[in-house]
Amino acid sequence: MVQLDELDEDVAPAELQLHASPIAEVPGLWLASRDACVDGKALVEAGVKAIAVFGPNADWLDRDSFGGRVHVYPRAENGALITNLKETCDFLTITLDDYGAVACTSDERGSDDDGGSASGDGEAGAGFVCAAYMIIAKGKSAQEAADAVEESRPGCGLKAHDEFMKNLRFLQRNGIPDWA
């Protein structure tokens, strides 16, 4: 972790400039802010080849920057998180294997009309996707996965989000159910 007194006043570390951080536990998996993904140039330069978006759509994203490799992980109509998770975990596995790097981001935030305020689940939602993948594909516990996400991206808010943590514990106990 970088302490503020270690930073040069004029230049931030590359990860902070990108508004994205690699998840140390899973090489190639990144957690990125929506702003880092809008045009994608900095992420592409860092080696990211695809984007997984937590939220209803990715209309704001320049899909061409990532060769069209964009996956949208919407909540189910009833708000459930687990329902569409298998497709997202499959996308992450295939993309990491075939292309080497994918960033998770979120579409859940305030509207552009209010300056993009932090309403909605934002980075915590994208952090949920990263942690869920670590549980399903890498056999991590819910706590290990959440810790890995927050160590790589302090302040993303995953562990403070009760709904996400409850769903991560469910995944740890049950995996992805057949109905999902």
N, C-alpha and C positions, 0 to 999 in steps of 0.2 A: 504494500500500500504506500502511496506517496503522501508525505506530510506536506502541508502547505508551505512551511518554512524551508523546505528543500527545493521548491520551485524557483526557477529564474523568473523574475517579474514579467519579462517580456515574452517568454516562450514556454508554453505548456507542453508536457509530454505528448507524444503522438496519439496515444489512446484518448487523452482528454481533448485534443484537437478534433479527433474523429467523432467524439461523443459515442464511442463504441469501445468495447473491451473484449478481448478473447477470453473464453472460459477455460481456465488452466486445466481443468479435469478432462476436457474433451478437445483435443487438438482440432482446429478448424471451425469450432463452434464459437460464434460471437454473440454478444448481447449489444444491441445498438439502439440509439434513440431514433425516433422517426425522422428528425432533422438530418441525421447522418445518412439516411437512406433515400431522401427525396431525389437527389440527382445521382447519388451513389459513387461519384468520382473518387472520393477519399477511400471509401471501402474497397472499391475495385482495385485501387492502387495498393491497398494493404493485402490483396489476394482473395477477397470475398467474391464468390462466383454466383451466389444465389441468396434469396431472401425468403424467410418464412414470416408472415405477418399474422399476429394475433389480433383479431378484430373482424369487423364485417366486410372490409374490402381493402383493396390496395390501389384505388383509383388515383391517388396522389403520387404514386411511385413511378419512376421512369424504368419500366420493365426492360427496355433495350439495354440499359446499363449492365444488366445481369443476364443477358442473352435470353430473356424471357423466362428464366428459371425463378419464378415467383410462386409461392404457395400461400394461400389464404386459409387461416384456421379460425373459422367463425364459431362463436358459441352456438349451441343448439337453440332452437326457437324458445325453449323453456329456460334458457340461460345456463344449462348444464355445460360443464367444461369437458367431461370425459367423452361425450358423444362423438366428436369429430377428431379425437386425438390420434387414433391409429393411423389415419391418412397422413397426419403431420409427422409422426414418428417415422413412418415409412419414407416420406419425402426427405427428412433429415438424414436417415441412414443412407439412402441412395445418393443423395447429393454429396454428403461427406465422403463416401466411397469413390464416387465418380469424378467429382470436381475439387474436393479437398477443403472447401471453406464455405460456410453459410452463416448469415447473420439473422438473428431473430429480432423482430421489432414489433411495435404495437400500433394499431390504428385507433385504439381506444384512448382518446384524449379530447380536450375541449375543441370547439369548432375554430376555424381560422378567423371567424368573425370576432371572437373574444381574445384574439392573440394567441390561440393555442394553449389556453390555460390547462392546468393539470387535472381537470375533471376527467373521469374515466380511469381505467386501470393502468394505462401507460406502461412504463418499463417493468412494473411488477408482473403484468400479464405476459410480456415477452420473457421475463425471467422464469415464470411458471412453465412456459414451453421448454426452455432449456433444462430446467430441473426435472420435468416429466420425462424428457428424453433420456436423461441420465439414469432415472429409475428404471424405465422400460428397457432401454438398449444396453445400459452399462451395469445394471444390478446395484446401483447405489441406494442407500436408504433415503427416505424423505429428508431427514435432517442433513445428511451428507450432501445431497444434491442442492438443497437450499443454501447451505453454508458455502459450497463451491461457487454458486451464482453470486452470492453477496460478497465473497472474498474477491472475485474478479470484477465486480461492478458494485462497489459500496454505494449505498443510497438508492438502489433500485427499488427497495421497499417490499421485496418478495416475502420475507419472514414476518413482516408486520401485517400482511394481508391474510386474514383468517380463512377466507374462502379458498384461496389458492393452497394454503398449507393443509387444510382439511382434505382437499382433493389429492394432494401429493401423498398424504398418509394412506388414503384409500388405494392409490396406485401401488404403493409399496406392499400393502396387504393382499391386494386382489389382482394386480395387473390390469390390463385393459379388458373389460368384460366382452363377451361375445356379442352382446346387443349394441355395443358402441360402434 
